C-alpha cells in the first residue's frame, strides 16, 4: 500500500516532468518485481527502498534520475556504470528508459539488496 507522502512525491514529479515520472515508475516496478516484499518511504527528497535494511533510493532531477546505493562502495561494478568518488555512496544516472536495461539495473539492485541483508 502506497502512503500519502509517496503519492504526493510522485504527483509532484509528474507535474514537474512527466517523462521523468514514467522512468521513476518503471524503476519502482523493477524493484518490486525483483524484491516484492520491499518497502518504500520518502526520505531526503526521494524514495528509499528497504527490506530489513535500506538498499537503494530513487531521486528525480530535472533531466535524469539517480539510483543511489548507500553502500555502493561494496558493489562490484562489472558493467562500469556506477558513478561517485566518495568513500561509501555510488549511483547510476538514468536519462532514458533504455538505460534501465542498458545499465543492468536489475543486477545492481539485486546485488545491493543482497549486500544489505549481509550487513
SULZI-V123333 format. One record per pair of residues at least 24 apart in sequence whose ideal C-beta (glycine too) atoms are under 7 Angstrom apart, sorted by sequence separation. I is the first residue (numbers start at 1). J is the second residue. D is the distance in Angstrom with one decimal. If there is no record, write none. Layout:
# SULZI-V123333
i;j;d
I;J;D
I;J;D
This chain:
# SULZI-V123333
i;j;d
67;91;6.1
79;103;6.6
66;91;4.7
67;92;4.6
79;104;4.9
66;93;6.0
67;94;6.2
64;93;5.2
65;94;4.4
28;58;7.0
64;94;6.2
27;58;5.6
64;95;4.6
63;95;6.7
9;42;5.2
75;108;6.4
6;40;6.2
24;58;5.8
6;41;7.0
76;111;6.7
6;42;5.8
24;60;5.6
75;111;5.3
5;42;4.3
75;112;6.2
9;47;6.8
27;65;6.8
67;105;6.5
20;60;5.1
27;67;6.5
75;115;6.7
6;47;6.6
24;65;6.2
74;115;5.1
23;65;5.4
69;112;4.9
71;115;6.0
17;62;6.7
20;65;6.3
13;60;4.8
71;119;7.0
56;109;6.3
56;112;5.3
55;112;4.5
55;113;4.7
55;116;4.0
51;113;6.2
54;116;6.7
53;116;4.6
51;116;6.3
52;117;6.4
51;117;6.6
53;119;6.4
30;100;6.5
23;94;6.0
26;97;6.3
34;106;6.1
27;100;6.6
23;97;6.4
26;100;6.0
30;105;6.2
34;109;5.5
30;106;6.4
34;110;5.8
27;105;6.9
31;109;6.1
35;113;5.3
30;109;6.9
